[in-house]
Amino acid sequence: MSSSPSMLRPLVEDLAERRARIRLGGGAEKIAKQHEREKLTARERIALLVDAGTFVELGMHGRPHSSQRAMDGVDAPADGVITGYGKVDGRLVAVCAYDFTVMAGSMGMTGELKVTRLRELALTKRIPFVWLLDSAGARIQEAVGSLFAGSGHLFREEVVMSGVIPQVAALLGPCAAGTAYIPGLADFVPMVKGRGSMALAGPHLVRAAVGEDVTQEELGGSRVHCRSSGVGDMEVQSDEECIEAIKAYLSYMPQNCESPPPLRDTADPIERREEALLDVLPESNRKPYDMYEVIRAIVDGGEIFDIKAQWAKTIITCFARFGGRPAGIVANQPKQLGGILNNDSADKAARFVNLCNAFAIPLVFLTDVPGFMVGTKVEAEGIIRHGAKMLYAVANATVPKITVITRKAYGAGYYVMNGRAYEPDLIVAWPSAEISVMGAEGAVEIVMRKQVEEADDPQAKKAELIDAYRKIIDVYIAAGNDMIDDVIDPRETRETVCRALEMAAGKRVERPWKRHGVVPV
């Protein structure tokens, strides 16, 4: 080695100083304010998400673009967004985190060039993409004017990535204006309560446009989107809980649509029989029970990952594992309005089925459904159109599909819960199951009303006719005519599902070629 001074030493020292300044983001004072709001910084969030020592940052030296004269002299380290890739539980993931300490995390030209580069990397290398959103939206200093006509690539590219790689958009702070479509198009959207929000316009613009005086939380907080609109998938209490939710979600997902979902070792035997299932149903089929009790009794370790749990509660959509295999569960919830299907529950189920089908995750249907909601109100709101979404999704799904009927399977509710016509790889029923166009009470009320009215004792006649009708919708009639594959002891449910998923793992379905179907919306 030469003994003369190296030109690299001072350059490397300068590089280290630059990196140190950039890592401070908006500076110590703004970092302190971020912490005062009980929010982590963008870099702290990435450190929690990504396995230690695996994160590779791209575009660290980004700054406001030289073409943006309005930003001359403005210091914006990394241009307000941290981009790169690393490993989450040993698997590669692309991550972009907007830094609220730098110009409120606003989206500038250079920053979006960085994120575009990262999206390209994620798509071409087929790895999941995670947004950690805490941003005031587009940087107005750069976006105002007719050059806006050249924007919008982000959302088109997000659509192109949809169904190819998993996409997560976590709301750890605001996500304003058009950027609200990032979570709108993503697969999984966790929101931090009291801090995460999304809306097409902020409170000031809403006040100016329509005269409505609202707070950011009232306009688009987690309560709105996780309980009313259905855009959010999960409400969490803190940044830390949000990061854990992302990790848990990704653990069920393959790297891309061409990879299988990840298997996991389990100490829970597939032959386990749960005695409590014999007591889960009440004595009357008109009384409610909690389907979560059934789900937790049959999945590995009783563990589930609930999606949209606080929205459209008459149906449950969650991830779980059976013998270590990830599966998506679609289950009616008798505890909520008897498990009846309405517009929101049909939309919730349809989206979940489409998500599972996109990433080769098998579907398990637990059916106890009285049918779809009826009446002038729901007809005016488009119950047929919404129900058709669910029907389309279930019919279109080519992943392994297992159906277990616990009690009621009435009318079109039976169809959309993956009835026999919808290619279940296994369809079984508990001895308590009833498969029919409607229940005994409804049939007597409609078809046999005159007989009841003309009887000397209408109540006794009605009870007699209901009992007679129940005999013709007995589950053993369906089993005897090979319309279901078996009637099982409820305690056998776990083993039955586990073995069916193993059997169907190599499933291949041929469909006629087409550009795409015309999906009901």
C-alpha positions in Angstrom: 0.0 0.0 0.0 1.1 3.5 -0.8 2.3 5.6 2.2 1.1 8.8 0.6 -2.2 10.4 1.8 -5.3 8.9 0.3 -7.8 11.0 -1.6 -10.5 8.6 -0.4 -10.2 9.2 3.4 -11.5 12.8 3.4 -14.2 11.8 0.9 -15.3 8.9 3.0 -15.4 11.1 6.1 -17.5 13.6 4.2 -19.8 10.7 3.1 -20.2 9.5 6.7 -21.1 13.1 7.8 -23.7 13.4 5.0 -25.2 10.1 6.0 -25.4 11.1 9.6 -27.2 14.4 8.8 -29.6 12.6 6.5 -30.5 10.0 9.1 -31.5 12.8 11.4 -34.3 13.7 9.0 -35.9 17.0 10.0 -33.6 17.3 13.0 -33.7 16.6 16.7 -36.5 19.2 17.5 -38.9 17.6 14.9 -38.0 14.1 16.0 -38.9 15.1 19.6 -42.3 16.5 18.4 -42.9 13.2 16.5 -42.3 11.3 19.8 -44.5 13.8 21.7 -47.3 12.7 19.4 -46.6 9.1 20.4 -45.4 8.4 16.9 -42.1 6.7 15.8 -39.9 8.2 13.2 -39.8 6.7 9.7 -36.4 5.1 10.4 -37.6 3.7 13.8 -40.5 2.1 12.0 -38.3 0.5 9.4 -36.0 -0.8 12.1 -38.9 -2.5 13.8 -40.2 -4.0 10.6 -37.0 -5.2 9.0 -34.7 -7.9 10.3 -31.6 -6.3 12.0 -28.8 -5.6 9.6 -30.7 -6.4 6.4 -32.1 -3.1 5.3 -30.5 -1.6 2.1 -31.4 2.0 1.6 -31.8 3.5 -1.9 -31.8 7.2 -2.8 -30.5 8.3 0.6 -29.0 11.5 -0.9 -32.2 12.6 -2.6 -33.1 16.3 -2.2 -35.8 18.5 -3.8 -35.4 18.2 -7.5 -33.3 20.8 -9.3 -36.1 21.5 -11.7 -38.4 22.7 -8.9 -37.4 26.3 -8.6 -39.9 26.9 -5.7 -37.8 24.5 -3.7 -34.4 26.3 -4.2 -32.5 26.5 -0.9 -34.9 24.2 0.9 -33.3 21.4 2.9 -35.3 18.2 2.8 -33.1 15.2 3.7 -33.8 12.1 1.5 -36.6 14.3 0.1 -38.9 13.2 2.9 -39.1 9.5 2.1 -36.9 6.5 3.0 -36.8 3.8 0.4 -35.1 0.4 0.3 -35.4 -3.3 0.8 -34.7 -5.8 3.6 -35.9 -9.0 5.1 -39.0 -9.5 7.2 -38.8 -12.8 9.0 -36.1 -13.9 6.6 -38.0 -12.9 3.4 -37.2 -9.9 1.1 -39.6 -7.0 1.2 -39.5 -3.5 -0.4 -40.3 -0.7 2.0 -40.9 3.0 1.6 -41.5 5.2 4.7 -42.6 8.8 4.5 -40.8 11.0 7.0 -43.1 13.4 8.7 -40.2 15.3 10.3 -39.2 16.4 6.7 -41.8 18.8 5.3 -44.6 16.8 6.9 -43.7 13.8 4.8 -45.0 15.6 1.7 -44.5 13.9 -1.6 -42.0 15.7 -3.8 -40.6 15.0 -7.2 -37.3 13.4 -6.2 -39.0 11.4 -3.4 -41.5 10.0 -5.9 -38.8 9.1 -8.4 -37.2 7.1 -5.5 -40.5 5.3 -4.8 -41.1 4.7 -8.5 -37.7 3.1 -8.6 -38.5 0.9 -5.6 -41.9 -0.2 -7.1 -40.1 -1.2 -10.3 -37.6 -3.2 -8.2 -40.4 -4.9 -6.2 -42.4 -5.8 -9.3 -39.5 -7.1 -11.4 -38.0 -9.1 -8.5 -41.4 -10.2 -7.4 -41.2 -9.2 -3.7 -43.9 -7.6 -1.5 -44.2 -3.9 -1.2 -44.9 -2.0 2.0 -45.8 1.6 2.4 -45.4 3.2 5.9 -47.6 6.3 5.4 -47.3 9.4 7.4 -47.6 12.2 4.9 -49.4 15.5 4.3 -49.9 14.4 0.7 -48.5 16.0 -2.5 -46.0 18.8 -1.9 -48.1 21.8 -3.0 -45.0 23.9 -3.8 -44.1 21.4 -6.5 -47.6 20.1 -7.6 -49.5 23.3 -8.3 -49.8 24.2 -12.0 -50.4 22.5 -15.3 -47.5 20.1 -14.8 -50.0 18.2 -12.7 -51.1 16.8 -16.1 -48.1 14.5 -16.1 -48.7 12.9 -12.7 -50.6 9.8 -11.6 -48.2 7.0 -12.5 -48.2 5.7 -8.9 -51.8 4.5 -9.0 -51.6 2.9 -12.5 -48.4 1.0 -11.4 -50.2 0.0 -8.1 -52.9 -1.6 -10.3 -50.3 -3.3 -12.4 -48.7 -4.8 -9.2 -52.1 -5.8 -7.8 -52.4 -9.6 -7.6 -48.7 -10.0 -8.6 -47.0 -9.1 -5.3 -48.6 -8.4 -1.9 -49.1 -4.7 -1.2 -49.4 -3.3 2.3 -50.3 0.4 3.0 -50.0 1.1 6.7 -51.5 4.4 8.0 -49.4 5.6 10.9 -50.3 9.2 10.3 -52.2 11.3 7.7 -52.6 10.3 4.1 -54.3 13.2 2.4 -55.8 14.0 -1.0 -55.1 11.8 -4.0 -52.5 9.8 -2.1 -55.4 8.3 -0.2 -55.8 6.0 -3.2 -52.5 4.3 -2.1 -54.4 2.4 0.7 -57.5 2.4 -1.5 -55.7 0.1 -4.0 -53.5 -1.9 -1.5 -54.3 -5.4 -0.3 -53.9 -4.8 3.5 -54.5 -1.5 5.3 -53.8 -1.3 9.0 -54.6 2.1 10.7 -53.2 3.5 14.0 -56.1 4.7 16.1 -56.2 8.4 16.7 -53.3 9.1 14.3 -53.7 7.2 11.0 -56.2 8.9 8.6 -57.0 9.1 5.0 -59.3 11.4 3.0 -59.5 12.8 -0.5 -59.4 16.3 1.0 -58.2 17.6 4.3 -60.3 19.6 6.8 -59.4 23.0 5.4 -60.3 22.1 1.8 -63.5 20.4 3.0 -64.4 23.6 4.8 -63.6 25.7 1.8 -65.4 23.4 -0.7 -68.6 22.4 1.2 -68.6 24.5 4.3 -68.3 21.4 6.6 -66.2 22.0 9.8 -64.6 18.6 10.7 -61.4 17.3 12.3 -59.0 15.0 10.5 -60.1 12.2 12.7 -63.8 12.8 12.1 -63.2 13.0 8.4 -61.0 10.0 7.8 -59.7 8.4 11.0 -59.6 4.7 11.8 -63.1 4.7 13.3 -64.5 5.9 10.0 -62.6 3.6 7.7 -62.4 0.5 9.9 -66.0 0.6 11.1 -68.0 2.5 8.5 -66.4 2.7 5.1 -64.6 -0.6 5.1 -61.4 0.9 3.4 -59.3 0.1 6.5 -58.6 -3.6 7.4 -57.5 -3.3 11.0 -57.5 -0.7 13.8 -54.4 -0.9 16.0 -53.4 1.1 19.1 -49.8 2.1 18.3 -47.0 2.2 15.7 -45.5 -0.9 17.3 -48.7 -2.9 17.1 -49.1 -1.8 13.5 -45.6 -3.1 12.5 -46.4 -6.4 14.2 -49.7 -6.6 12.2 -47.8 -6.1 9.0 -45.4 -8.9 9.9 -48.2 -11.2 10.8 -50.1 -10.5 7.6 -47.0 -11.1 5.5 -46.5 -14.5 7.2 -49.6 -15.8 5.5 -48.6 -14.4 2.1 -46.3 -15.8 -0.6 -43.6 -13.6 -2.1 -45.7 -13.3 -5.2 -48.5 -14.9 -7.2 -46.2 -17.6 -8.6 -44.9 -18.8 -5.2 -46.8 -21.0 -2.8 -47.9 -19.6 0.6 -45.4 -20.3 3.3 -45.8 -23.4 5.4 -45.1 -23.4 9.1 -44.4 -26.2 11.5 -47.1 -26.7 14.1 -47.3 -28.7 17.3 -51.1 -28.9 17.0 -52.0 -32.4 15.8 -54.4 -32.4 12.8 -56.3 -35.3 14.5 -57.1 -33.1 17.5 -60.8 -33.4 18.4 -62.5 -30.5 20.2 -65.2 -31.7 22.5 -66.5 -28.2 23.0 -67.8 -28.2 19.5 -70.6 -30.5 20.6 -72.0 -27.8 22.8 -71.5 -24.7 20.5 -75.0 -24.8 18.9 -78.0 -23.7 21.0 -81.1 -25.9 21.1 -83.0 -23.7 18.6 -81.7 -22.9 15.2 -83.1 -19.4 15.5 -80.8 -18.6 18.5 -77.4 -17.1 17.9 -73.9 -18.4 18.8 -70.4 -17.1 18.2 -68.8 -18.5 15.1 -65.4 -17.4 16.4 -65.6 -20.2 18.9 -65.9 -22.7 16.1 -63.0 -21.1 14.1 -60.6 -21.0 17.1 -61.5 -24.6 17.9 -60.4 -26.0 14.5 -57.4 -23.9 13.5 -53.8 -24.3 14.5 -53.3 -23.2 18.1 -56.5 -21.2 18.0 -54.7 -18.4 16.2 -56.4 -16.2 13.6 -55.6 -13.0 11.8 -58.9 -11.1 11.4 -59.5 -8.8 8.4 -62.1 -6.0 8.6 -63.3 -7.4 11.9 -65.1 -4.2 12.9 -66.9 -3.7 9.6 -69.8 -5.8 8.1 -69.8 -8.0 11.2 -72.4 -10.5 9.9 -69.5 -12.2 8.1 -66.0 -13.1 9.3 -63.0 -13.0 7.0 -59.7 -14.1 8.6 -56.5 -15.9 8.0 -55.5 -19.0 9.9 -53.5 -22.2 9.5 -54.5 -25.8 9.3 -51.7 -28.3 9.8 -49.3 -25.4 9.1 -51.0 -24.4 5.8 -52.2 -20.9 5.5 -55.9 -20.6 4.6 -58.5 -17.8 4.3 -61.7 -18.4 6.3 -65.1 -17.0 5.2 -67.6 -17.6 7.9 -71.1 -16.4 8.7 -71.5 -14.9 12.1 -74.9 -15.9 13.7 -74.1 -13.6 16.6 -74.7 -10.5 14.4 -78.2 -10.3 12.9 -78.3 -14.1 12.6 -75.4 -14.0 10.0 -77.6 -12.5 7.3 -75.8 -11.2 4.2 -76.1 -7.5 3.3 -74.4 -5.1 0.9 -71.3 -4.6 3.1 -70.9 -8.2 4.1 -71.1 -9.3 0.5 -68.4 -6.7 -0.5 -66.2 -7.7 2.4 -66.4 -11.4 1.5 -65.9 -10.8 -2.2 -62.7 -8.7 -1.7 -61.3 -11.3 0.7 -62.0 -14.2 -1.7 -60.4 -12.3 -4.5 -57.3 -11.6 -2.3 -56.9 -15.3 -1.4 -57.4 -16.4 -5.0 -54.8 -13.9 -6.3 -52.1 -15.4 -4.0 -53.0 -19.1 -4.1 -54.3 -19.2 -0.5 -57.0 -21.9 0.0 -60.4 -20.9 1.2 -62.4 -22.5 4.0 -66.1 -21.6 4.2 -68.0 -22.1 7.5 -71.7 -21.8 6.6 -74.6 -20.8 8.8 -76.5 -18.4 6.6 -80.2 -17.5 6.5 -79.7 -15.8 3.1 -79.6 -12.2 1.9 -81.3 -9.3 3.5 -84.6 -8.4 1.7 -86.8 -5.3 1.6 -87.2 -2.0 -0.3 -84.2 -0.4 1.5 -81.6 -2.9 0.5 -83.1 -3.3 -3.0 -82.7 0.5 -3.5 -79.1 0.2 -2.2 -78.3 -2.4 -4.8 -78.3 -5.7 -2.8 -78.5 -7.7 -6.1 -75.4 -5.9 -7.4 -73.5 -6.3 -4.2 -74.5 -10.0 -3.8 -73.4 -10.6 -7.4 -69.9 -9.4 -6.4 -69.6 -12.2 -3.9 -71.2 -14.7 -6.2 -68.7 -13.8 -8.9 -65.7 -13.9 -6.6 -66.6 -17.4 -5.2 -67.4 -18.8 -8.7 -64.2 -17.3 -10.1 -61.9 -18.6 -7.4 -59.7 -21.6 -8.5 -57.8 -22.1 -5.3 -58.7 -25.1 -3.1 -62.1 -24.5 -1.6 -63.6 -26.4 1.4 -67.1 -26.0 2.7 -68.4 -27.0 6.1 -72.1 -26.4 6.8 -72.7 -26.1 10.5 -76.4 -25.2 10.6 -78.4 -23.1 8.0 -77.6 -22.9 4.3 -80.6 -21.2 2.8 -81.3 -19.7 -0.6 -78.6 -17.7 -2.5 -76.7 -17.6 0.8 -75.9 -21.2 0.2 -74.6 -20.4 -3.3 -72.2 -17.6 -2.3 -70.9 -19.7 0.6 -69.5 -22.1 -1.9 -72.3 -24.5 -2.3 -72.0 -27.7 -4.4 -72.3 -25.9 -7.7 -69.3 -23.7 -7.0 -66.6 -26.4 -7.2 -65.8 -27.1 -3.6 -63.0 -29.7 -3.3 -64.9 -31.0 -0.3 -68.3 -30.1 1.0 -69.4 -31.6 4.3 -72.1 -30.8 6.9 -72.7 -31.3 10.6 -75.8 -33.4 11.5 -77.5 -30.1 12.4 -77.3 -28.7 8.9 -80.3 -27.7 6.8 -79.9 -27.0 3.1 -82.9 -25.5 1.5 -84.3 -22.5 -0.5 -85.6 -21.3 2.9 -86.1 -22.4 6.5 -89.0 -24.4 7.7 -90.6 -21.4 9.4 -90.4 -19.2 6.3 -91.7 -22.0 4.0 -94.7 -22.6 6.2 -95.4 -18.9 6.4 -95.3 -18.5 2.6 -96.3 -21.8 1.1 -98.7 -23.2 3.7 -100.2 -20.0 5.2 -103.7 -20.9 4.0 -103.6 -24.3 5.8 -102.6 -22.6 9.0 -105.3 -20.0 8.8 -108.0 -22.5 8.1 -107.0 -24.9 10.9 -109.0 -25.2 14.2 -105.8 -24.6 16.1 -103.5 -22.5 13.9 -100.6 -22.6 16.3 -100.6 -26.4 16.5 -101.1 -26.7 12.8 -98.2 -24.4 12.2 -95.9 -26.4 14.5 -97.0 -29.7 12.7 -96.2 -28.3 9.3 -92.8 -26.9 10.4 -91.9 -30.3 11.8 -93.0 -32.0 8.5 -91.0 -29.5 6.4 -87.9 -30.0 8.5 -87.9 -33.7 7.6 -87.6 -32.8 3.9 -84.7 -30.5 4.4 -82.8 -33.1 6.5 -79.1 -33.1 5.8 -79.2 -36.9 5.2 -81.4 -36.3 2.1 -78.6 -34.2 0.6 -76.0 -36.7 1.6 -78.1 -39.6 0.3 -78.3 -37.9 -3.1 -74.6 -37.2 -3.3 -75.1 -33.5 -3.1 -72.6 -33.2 -0.2 -69.6 -35.4 0.4 -70.2 -36.4 4.0 -72.0 -35.7 7.3 -69.3 -35.4 10.0 -69.1 -35.3 13.7 -68.3 -31.7 14.6 -65.3 -32.9 16.5 -63.9 -34.2 13.2 -64.0 -30.8 11.6 -60.3 -29.9 12.1 -59.0 -33.2 10.8 -61.5 -33.1 7.9 -60.4 -29.7 6.8 -56.7 -30.4 7.2 -56.8 -33.5 5.2 -58.9 -31.9 2.5 -56.4 -29.0 2.1 -53.6 -31.5 1.8 -55.5 -33.4 -0.9 -56.4 -30.3 -2.9 -52.9 -28.7 -2.7 -52.1 -29.6 -6.3 -55.4 -28.4 -7.7 -55.5 -27.2 -11.3 -58.5 -25.7 -12.9 -58.9 -25.0 -16.7 -61.1 -22.0 -17.7 -62.0 -20.8 -21.2 -59.6 -18.1 -22.4 -60.8 -14.5 -22.1 -59.4 -11.0 -21.5 -61.2 -10.8 -18.2 -64.7 -11.2 -16.9 -67.1 -8.3 -16.4 -67.0 -8.0 -12.7 -70.1 -6.6 -10.9 -69.3 -3.3 -9.1 
